Amino acid sequence: MADGGEAAQKMLNGWFWSIVFMMSMPFAIVASLGGYMYWIVRKARRAQAENGESVPVPACHAAQHSTPARSGVTPATTS
């Protein structure tokens, strides 16, 4: 392929772009699916807000918004 001239250069150029395309596909697919899921969640929350329904607090934030456990120990408050 070293002496192929213009034909070899076109072949190498085709290989380069095909590899770049294949390497970018996993990122493009994951980003598309993530964007779609984000859009679906926003649409559902907007529909709940318009219907007057309460929007549930995600589980990862539930500990911040819940009342303390009934262990007899009260949390310290700052003034």
C-alpha positions in Angstrom: 0.0 0.0 0.0 3.0 2.3 0.3 3.2 2.7 -3.5 -0.5 2.8 -4.2 -0.6 6.5 -4.5 -4.0 8.2 -4.5 -6.0 5.0 -4.3 -4.1 3.9 -1.1 -4.6 7.4 0.4 -8.3 7.2 -0.2 -8.4 3.7 1.4 -6.6 4.9 4.5 -8.8 7.9 4.7 -11.9 5.6 4.6 -10.4 3.3 7.3 -9.7 6.4 9.5 -13.3 7.7 9.3 -14.9 4.3 9.8 -12.8 3.8 13.0 -13.7 7.2 14.2 -17.4 6.6 13.5 -17.4 3.2 15.3 -15.6 4.6 18.3 -18.0 7.5 18.7 -21.2 5.3 18.5 -21.3 4.0 22.1 -21.0 7.6 23.4 -23.7 8.8 21.0 -26.1 5.9 21.9 -25.6 6.4 25.7 -26.1 10.2 25.4 -29.2 9.7 23.3 -30.8 7.3 25.7 -29.9 9.4 28.7 -31.3 12.5 27.1 -34.5 10.6 26.2 -34.9 9.4 29.8 -34.3 12.9 31.2 -36.9 14.3 28.8 -39.5 11.6 29.8 -38.9 12.4 33.6 -39.3 16.1 33.0 -42.5 15.6 31.0 -44.0 13.4 33.8 -43.1 15.8 36.5 -44.6 18.7 34.6 -47.8 16.7 34.1 -47.9 15.9 37.8 -47.5 19.6 38.7 -50.2 20.6 36.3 -52.6 18.1 37.8 -51.9 19.3 41.3 -50.3 16.0 42.3 -47.3 16.0 44.7 -44.0 15.3 43.1 -42.3 12.4 44.9 -38.9 13.1 46.5 -36.1 10.9 45.0 -34.8 8.2 47.4 -31.3 9.7 47.3 -32.8 12.9 48.9 -35.3 11.2 51.2 -32.9 11.2 54.1 -32.4 14.9 54.0 -36.2 15.6 54.0 -37.4 12.9 56.4 -38.0 13.1 60.1 -35.4 11.7 62.5 -35.7 8.1 63.7 -37.5 7.5 67.0 -34.4 6.5 68.9 -34.9 9.0 71.7 -32.0 11.1 70.4 -32.9 14.5 69.0 -30.8 16.1 66.4 -28.8 19.1 67.4 -30.1 22.4 66.1 -28.1 25.5 65.4 -29.4 29.0 65.8 
